[in-house]
Amino acid sequence: MNPKNNYEMKRTRNNLVSLFVINTLVLFLLSIIGFIYLKSSSIENYFKENVLVNIYLKNSSKEGEIKQLTKFLNLNEDVKKIEFISKEDAAELFTNEIGEEFVGFLGYNPLLDLITVKLYGNKIDVYSIEDLIASFKNFEFIEEIEYDKPLVESLVKNFDRIGIWIISVSIFFFIISFILINNSIRISIYSKRNIIKTMQLVGATKSFIRKPFINSYTRVGLYSAIVSVIFLLISINQFSYQIEEIDFFADINEIIALISFIILFAIFTSYISSYFVTQRYLKLKISR
């Protein structure tokens, strides 16, 4: 084989491999950011739903009254979960925490029966919780209702900011991804500009010259997308192991939509970039 031809084939292969690696990395990072954007509400709800509304009941409360309140809470669409903790159970839990048996020391149990209320994440804000508390005004056997108001305000405020940042970063990285892939293809085709001009000199049509370039770079884009999707699924699986409380595969349609977007984005970007970059060199005047 002609050494020059062998060198050209090796350089072409190296260019395609480099392009594949760059595209895979860019698409993987884009898919991760896209996944975070899609799951941001689930992550937000995970933290917000750790906020509990504690309802303390008077010692004089009767079993029927407690059942009435429990039924009322279960009928509330904002309530995700409720749990009744008797003062005996509360004393046992408190004893385990402090390591001392305080009931015997005091001679009585100072704690009250408690109902903990967990709301859905999208209902965690001061106004919704205050409305819920106001709805208990007819239950006279309630001694006290408390929740961590500063924490709720902080969560709502910070997640609003995080949401804006996630959207901004997603849009920014989408644009950057397109530019990076386009520039990678531009550099790769630039190294073959002499081949393009040689083919023109021997009378090859523009469509004939463009076709192998478009097919080659579109395949590279497709393969890069497939590999990046595999990495994405592996990462999601690892996230699921690390944070068991969140089911990252709960809405499979979102993941399918993200995978479809990554693949189509890779193919579209590779096709458009290879077409216009090749077209640019085809328009250059042939030096004779």
TAZIGI-V641803 format. One record per helix or strand of 3 or more residues. SS is the DSSP state (2 for helix, 1 for strand). FROM is the first residue (numbers start at 1). TO is the last residue. If there is no record, write none. Layout:
# TAZIGI-V641803
ss=SS from=FROM to=TO
ss=SS from=FROM to=TO
This chain:
# TAZIGI-V641803
ss=2 from=3 to=48
ss=1 from=52 to=57
ss=2 from=63 to=74
ss=1 from=79 to=85
ss=2 from=87 to=98
ss=2 from=102 to=106
ss=1 from=113 to=119
ss=2 from=121 to=123
ss=2 from=126 to=134
ss=1 from=142 to=146
ss=2 from=149 to=190
ss=2 from=193 to=201
ss=2 from=206 to=242
ss=2 from=252 to=283
